[in-house]
């Protein structure tokens, strides 16, 4: 069985092809929109996807030697994400499914990050820390769905890092030699700024106050390197704290780190130390699959398709705020 997955929720148009026999991943094509200034401009990103999306699909099929008729189902991200970007992927997926008379599988972007992590780690029942530009949450499977045990009360960790870098004049580009601009700057910091707030409220975190305080510190004359170092340590330590509380609450013995921010080596090291102290297994998704990609959509689509989850093309509506705890997960069982 072969499934083609399309990802277009933010800055990356990804196309993946997977099958349920080895090798499982047979195509992985990505076209990334990089803004010339500021953050992601949804209209510009969608126009980039309109131009590059069909090319990516063709490249994935031709590169793998798979014809569109050999694909058993087409899977697509329907949310959460940026509306204009999601619409491009959804339109192309609807067209492919309708034209070739193949099933169309709706995929939740956040669930896909978790499933590619479970596949790569081999974990059966982990506590999941999902960190990206738009999401920051602590998740675990319970009674048919992934349940949220904690999340950000305002902005996501990835958004915090990007905004801080942009407002400090460090980005774009946001990634420099594989490291986030904030981390590159933080590595040169020497003084911890005690005035920056550390905010954890029960099982939740908050980053908006830290962002405001960090920018004010720069305006007062603090070294950017010290601000970056302090902000990074506070932001990362806060999410590690709530994750540890999640482990204590759920009793899980596996800890899985997924999402684009999981590519940070500093963050991975912090989680690794915490997991070792608690005696739980830890796995961080490799940077290649931590970021948005079509493979995770195809793989999750394969799981969903095997359990009969399909949608008529004309009813494949995008949902910009589709929460992962609204999604039934019939392929996981304890």
Buried (B, 14 or more C-beta within 10 A) or exposed (E): EBBBBBBBBBBBBBBBBBBBEEEBBBBBBBBBBEBEEEBBBBEBBBBBBBEBBBEBBEBBBEBBEBEBEBBBBBBBBBBBBBEBBBBBBBBBBBEBBBEEEBBBBBBBBBBBBBBBBBBBBEBEBBBBBBBBBBBBBBBBBBEEBBBBBBBBBBBBBBBBBBBBBBEBEBBBEBBBEEBBBBBBBBEEBEEEBEEBEBBBEEBBBBBBBBBEBBBEBBEEEBBBBBBBBBBBBBBBBBBBBBBBBBBEBBEBBBBBBBBBBBBBEBBBEBBBEBBEEBEBBBBBBEBEBBBBBBBBBBBBBBBBBBEEBBBEBEEBEBBBEBBBBEBEBEBBEE
